[in-house]
């Protein structure tokens, strides 16, 4: 750091810090290194696949710890171990236990019997208050987007260019919506679409973002629900929408991954390349879903829940299933990059298996495109509160 004025040093003199200062880029890294060393000394083992997850196993004690910067969430089978952990951490850090968690990093945690509900009610109401001027002229929305409204760089598809708006305002709205996606997968698709226009937003783009916010306020009590399960296995639903983006003609894929009945991972994203057919779009989407599925399989193995059977990927495209099961080279797939065949490799290894599911039951459809209200509400219910899976 620069030497303070009046210290007698030359203007070229700098000081080397013995301790990090709050706000420096190095500070979080140094704090994490210190936290890790303390936890390891207390007998915790850091996950190989997620450095923020720690596991403690000793005799009859099994505990999990998640670190989010300087907030810690502890789950343990032994109350004495929790008290001991609090005491030992207090010897090193300015540590305070808040008891059973009800609110953390913007999320409400509510336990009700064998269920855990996670929502962002307070957060949604806060961003609605922050942008109350934008919401003043909007009516409550029952869906986050209208299927017939297709956003492009100039505004709306096949319509004259829409006037520009303040990019900082637009980024503030979309950025706030992006954080809400961590408990509201039902807005993942429209938020992902809106995030494509951060550099040069128009009034049409802003109107769409405000509609998503209006929808969140209208459905503020919706939440993710986690259930106890007697079948601790992963299931993946994956789908794709061919040539969904009107500017680039790239396809959009989406997946939802369940552990038991709990939705634990989801994504809605454009492909990195242009797909030449529906089957190709589905196949590449299945590869992306397989990558996330494999990471979750590794993560579960770290905490002692190794998946002994292949994870089922539910796909509604028969051609995609054939491409994954058969190592054939044809005019339809010989141009695919090697990495796109990862799903085929995992199928051969017995880690995953693809299974056909009717489009009517493909809940990942909500993560590939904007749907009309009846279909949207039906898939939203399947996504957030799924029925018991048949084994």
Residue pairs with C-beta under 8 A, 6 or more apart in sequence:
1 14
1 15
1 17
1 21
2 14
2 15
3 9
3 13
3 14
3 15
20 26
20 27
20 30
20 31
21 27
28 69
31 69
31 70
32 67
35 67
35 70
36 46
36 51
38 89
38 92
38 93
39 46
39 54
39 65
40 46
42 85
42 88
43 56
43 58
44 54
44 55
44 56
44 65
45 54
45 55
45 56
45 57
46 53
46 54
47 53
47 54
47 55
47 299
47 302
47 303
48 298
48 302
49 295
49 298
49 299
49 302
50 299
50 302
52 66
52 67
52 68
53 64
53 65
53 66
53 67
53 299
53 302
53 303
54 64
54 65
54 66
54 67
55 63
55 64
55 65
55 302
55 303
55 304
56 62
56 63
56 64
56 65
56 76
56 81
57 304
60 77
60 78
61 76
61 77
61 78
61 81
62 76
62 77
62 78
62 304
63 74
63 75
63 76
63 77
63 78
63 81
63 82
63 85
64 74
64 75
64 76
64 303
65 72
65 73
65 74
65 75
66 72
66 73
68 104
68 105
71 104
71 105
73 101
73 104
74 82
74 85
76 82
76 85
86 95
86 97
89 95
100 111
101 109
102 108
102 109
102 110
103 109
103 122
106 120
106 122
106 123
106 179
107 118
107 119
107 120
107 123
107 182
107 183
108 117
108 118
108 119
108 120
108 121
108 122
108 223
109 116
109 117
109 118
110 116
110 117
110 118
110 119
110 223
111 117
114 227
114 228
115 225
115 226
115 227
115 228
116 225
116 226
117 223
117 224
117 225
117 226
118 183
118 223
118 224
118 225
118 226
119 183
119 221
119 222
119 223
119 224
120 179
120 180
120 182
120 183
120 184
121 220
121 221
123 179
123 180
124 180
124 216
124 217
124 220
125 217
125 220
127 173
127 176
127 177
127 180
127 213
128 135
128 213
128 216
128 217
130 176
131 172
131 173
131 176
131 210
131 213
134 173
134 206
134 210
134 213
135 210
135 213
135 214
135 217
138 210
138 211
138 214
139 214
140 214
140 217
140 218
141 211
141 212
141 214
141 215
141 218
142 215
142 218
142 373
143 215
143 370
143 371
143 372
143 373
143 376
143 377
144 186
144 187
144 190
144 191
144 211
144 212
144 215
144 216
144 370
145 189
145 190
145 193
145 208
145 211
145 212
145 370
146 211
146 370
147 369
147 370
147 371
147 372
149 156
149 208
149 370
150 156
150 157
150 158
150 246
151 157
151 193
151 194
151 196
151 197
151 204
151 205
151 208
151 246
152 246
152 247
153 197
153 200
153 247
154 161
154 162
154 202
155 161
155 162
155 202
155 203
155 204
155 205
156 162
156 204
157 246
161 202
162 202
162 203
162 204
162 205
163 202
163 203
164 200
164 201
164 202
164 203
165 201
165 202
165 203
165 205
165 206
167 198
167 199
167 200
167 201
169 206
170 197
170 198
170 201
170 205
170 206
170 209
171 198
171 201
173 206
173 209
173 210
173 213
174 191
174 194
174 195
174 198
174 209
176 213
177 187
177 191
177 194
177 209
177 212
177 213
177 216
178 191
178 195
180 187
180 191
180 216
181 187
181 188
181 191
183 223
183 224
184 216
184 222
185 224
185 256
185 263
185 266
185 366
185 367
185 383
185 384
186 222
186 366
186 376
186 380
186 383
186 384
187 212
187 215
187 216
188 254
188 266
188 267
188 268
188 367
189 252
189 254
189 268
189 366
189 367
189 368
189 369
189 370
190 208
190 211
190 212
190 370
191 212
192 252
192 268
192 269
192 270
193 208
193 370
194 205
194 208
194 209
194 212
196 245
196 270
197 205
222 384
223 384
224 262
224 263
224 384
225 262
225 384
225 385
226 262
227 260
227 261
227 262
228 260
229 259
229 260
229 261
229 262
231 260
231 389
231 391
232 259
232 260
232 300
232 305
233 259
233 260
233 307
233 309
233 311
234 257
234 258
234 259
234 293
234 296
234 297
234 300
234 307
234 311
235 257
235 258
235 311
235 312
235 314
235 389
236 255
236 256
236 257
236 258
236 289
236 290
236 292
236 293
236 311
236 312
236 313
236 314
236 352
237 255
237 256
237 257
237 258
237 313
237 314
237 357
237 362
237 363
237 364
238 253
238 254
238 255
238 282
238 285
238 286
238 288
238 289
238 313
238 314
238 315
238 364
239 253
239 254
239 255
239 282
239 285
239 315
239 316
239 362
239 364
239 365
239 367
239 368
240 251
240 252
240 253
240 254
240 271
240 275
240 278
240 281
240 282
240 284
240 285
240 317
240 368
241 251
241 252
241 253
241 281
241 368
241 369
242 251
242 275
242 277
242 278
242 281
243 249
243 250
243 251
243 274
243 275
243 281
244 250
244 251
244 252
244 270
244 368
244 369
245 251
245 252
245 270
248 270
248 274
249 274
250 270
250 271
250 272
250 273
250 274
250 275
251 270
251 271
251 274
251 275
251 281
251 284
251 285
252 268
252 269
252 270
252 271
252 368
252 369
253 267
253 268
253 269
253 271
253 281
253 282
253 284
253 285
253 288
253 289
253 368
254 266
254 267
254 268
254 269
254 285
254 364
254 365
254 366
254 367
254 368
255 265
255 266
255 267
255 285
255 288
255 289
255 292
255 364
255 367
256 263
256 265
256 266
256 363
256 364
256 367
256 383
257 263
257 264
257 265
257 266
257 289
257 292
257 293
257 296
258 264
258 386
258 389
259 296
259 300
260 389
261 386
261 388
261 389
263 383
263 384
263 386
264 296
265 292
265 296
266 367
266 383
267 288
267 292
267 367
268 367
268 368
269 288
271 281
271 284
271 285
273 284
273 337
275 281
275 284
276 332
276 335
277 319
277 332
278 317
278 319
279 317
279 319
279 320
279 323
279 332
280 332
280 333
280 336
282 315
282 316
282 317
282 319
282 320
283 320
283 323
283 324
283 333
283 336
283 340
283 343
284 336
284 340
286 313
286 315
286 320
286 324
286 343
286 354
287 339
287 340
287 341
287 342
287 343
289 313
289 343
290 313
290 342
290 343
290 346
290 352
291 342
293 311
293 313
293 352
294 346
294 351
294 352
297 306
297 307
297 311
297 351
300 306
300 307
301 307
310 350
310 351
310 352
310 353
311 351
311 352
311 353
312 352
312 353
312 354
312 355
313 343
313 352
313 353
313 354
313 355
314 355
314 356
314 357
314 362
314 364
315 321
315 354
315 355
315 356
315 357
316 356
316 357
316 358
316 359
316 362
318 356
320 354
321 354
321 355
321 356
323 333
323 344
324 343
324 344
324 347
324 354
325 344
325 347
325 354
327 344
327 348
343 352
343 354
346 352
347 353
347 354
359 365
361 382
363 379
363 382
363 383
363 386
365 371
365 375
365 379
366 376
366 379
366 380
366 383
370 376
371 379
